[in-house]
């Protein structure tokens, strides 16, 4: 850091399994990636190329090389996995992961219906090739799961071989663990945490109020995802109690 302040919460160090920040790259150019890495690379744990943007991203291999050289893993969004699955192209998906030297993959069923046993089979098979991150929850605002269902699905996917489970919110933050207003479904989160260890969950939290809520609940080292590149430095100040929203939270602790 550039100077000394007392009463700053301790942050885990990279590579870390708690306190992670997953960044959503929705189409940054090579120059934008370079600028992003210069400013925020030290605070970024993993990058997701959102949904199926990798299919149309120019200079994809060059972009992946920039992240790789910065020591930041990249994975393609779960919607791309679903696009392969619905076309019966699972083997093509596996070959694609190798072609682009990806070490992580996301397994989701937010846009299509996959029997959960079959989804867990995909997780188990893929985990032999890459590190799997699976996503729980639907992108359909009409589909609201009961807390016991979230717990059941998360447990099964972790047991199948997922490294982390993502709690769905989309890049907008108004489905899944949030109401359509963006408000956190607090009772749902409390129930999930009674049975699923916090360090195994990445909470999608694209909105500042959502980030603040989770930091106050679980501390500086909560795993947060779907963070916009421009929000990385602001988020780190929230984690450290250096923005008004969390200013008093870590003092005298």
N, C-alpha and C positions, 0 to 999 in steps of 0.2 A: 504494500500500500504506500501511498505517497507521503503520509505523515502518521503520527501516533494518536490514537484515541483509546481511552479506557472504556470498559463495559461494552465491548463489542462481542457479540456471540461468536463462538468458535465454529468455523466452517470446516466440513470434511474436505480432504484433499483429493484431487484427481490422481488416478482413476478411483472413483467412488461408487458405492451402491446405494448410498442415501445422500440426500442433498443434491441430487442430480437435477440438471435443467436440460430438457429436450427442446430444441429449437425447430420451428416449422419453417422450412425453406419452400416457398410457393412459387419460385421462379427467379431467384437472384441471378444476375449476370456474373460472369467470372470476376469482373472488377468489383462488383458489389460483395462477392464472397471474400475477396482479398481485403476490402475495407472492413467487413464484418469481423474477420478473423483478427485483424490488427487491434480492433477495439474490444471485442468480446470473446475471442477464442479462449482466453484463460478461464472463463466462467461457463463455457459450453461443454457439456458432457457427451451429447449425441445429437445428430441432426436428422430430421425426417424430411425427405422430399415429398411434400404433401400429396395425398391420394395417388393419382396416376400421372402427376406432372413430369415424372422422369421419362415418360413415353414421348413427350413433345419438347423436352428441354434441349436446346442446342448445346453443343460442346459438353455433353454429359460426362464423358470420361475425363475431360480436363477439369471439370468442376469437382468430380470425386477425388481426383488427384490432389487438388488444393486442400480439401478437408483431410485427406489421408496424411499429407505432409505435415499438417498441423496437429496430427495425432487425435483427430476427432472422428469417431465412427459415424457412418451414414447408413440409413436404411430407407427403403421405399415404402410409401404409405400402404396401409392394409387394403385400401380399395383396389390397388393394383393386383394384390394377391387374389382378391375376389374376382377381378376381371379375368384373370387366367383360369380360375377354378370354374366359373360359370361357362367357360368355353372348352372345358375338359382339357386344359393345357398345363396340368400340374408339372409334368416332366419338363416342359418348356420353361416354366417358372424357375425350376431348380437350375436348369442350364443357364438361364439369364443371370441368376445370382452369381454363378461362377464366372460368367463372362465379364461382369462388372466388379469382380473381386469383392463382393459384399460379404461381410462377416455377421451381419444382423438381418433379420427379416421380421416383418409384422404379419401375424395371422389374425384376421378379423372376419366378422360376419355382420357388419353394420349396414350393408347395402343389399345383401342377398341372404337367403335362409339356408343355413347349413345345419344339419342335425348335430347336436353338440358332441356326441360320441365321435362323429366323423371329423369335426373340427379338432378335437383332441388328438385324433389319429394323425392329422396333418401336423399338429404341434410336435408330437412325438417323433415323426419321421424327419421333419425339418430340423429338429434340435440335434440330430446327428450330423447335420451339414453346417449349420450356422447357429448363432445365439438367437433364440426366438423371443420376441415380445408379442404378447397377444392382447387383443383389445376386447373388453367386455362392454356391452351396451349397444343400442341401436341408434342410427342416425335419423330414424323416423320419430318425430316428436310425439306421435300417437302411441308408440310402444313404451310403456312405463313398467319396468320390472319391480317386483316387490323386493325388499331388502334380502330376504332369505334366498331369492333367486340369484342376486348378484353374488352373494357369498358362495353359494353352491357352484356357480360357474367359475368364479375366480379360483376356488380351491381345486377344482378339477383341472383347470388349465395349468396351474402351478405344478400339480402332481404329474401332468402329462409332459412337462419339460420346459414350460415358459420360465424365462429368467425374471421377467417383470410382467405384470398385467397392467394394462392401461385402462383407466376409468373414462369412458367415452364422454366427449362434450362437443365434438366437432371443432373446427377452427373458429366458430362464432361463439361457442360457450353458452348454448341455449337449449341443449338436449341432454339426455343421459343423467348425469349427476346434478344437473341444473334444471330449474324450471325455465319456461320459455322467456321469462324476464331476465334470465341470467343469475337469478338468486340460487344459492346453494341449497340442495335438498339435505338439510342438516341431519334430520333423523336417519336418512339413508346412510350418510357418511359415518355417523356414530355406530350404527348397526354393523356396517362392514368392518369397522376397526375393532369390534369385539372378537372377531375371528380371523381376520386377515392381517398379517404383520404389515405395518405402515411402510417398511422399507421395501416391500415387494410390489408396491403400487406406485404407478406414475399417474398423478391426477392431472388431467387436461384442464388448464386454467388460463385461457387466453386473455381474460379481462383482469384489470388491476384489482378490482374488488374481490375477485375470486382468489387471486394470489395472496392478498392480505389475509383473507379468511383462513386459508390453509396454513399460512405461516404462523398466525396467532394460535391455531389449534395444535399444530404439530411441530412448530419451531422452525429455526432457520434451515434445518437440513431435511425438509420435506421434499419429495420428488415432484417436480412440476413439469408439465409438458404443453405442447402447442404454443410455445412462447414466440412471439414475433421477434425477428432479429433486432429491430429498433428498440425493443423493450428489455433487452438483456441487462444493460447497465442499470436502468431503473429497477428491475427486479432484484439485482444483487444488493442495491441499497435498501430495498424493502427487507431482504433477508438479514441485513446487518443492523436494522433499526435506525437507518439514516435517511428516512423519508417520513413525512408527518404521519402517514397511516400506521406505521409501526414504531414511531419515535420513542414512546414510553414503554414499549412492550418488553425490552430487554434490559432496561436500566435497573441496577441494584439486584440483579439476579445472581 
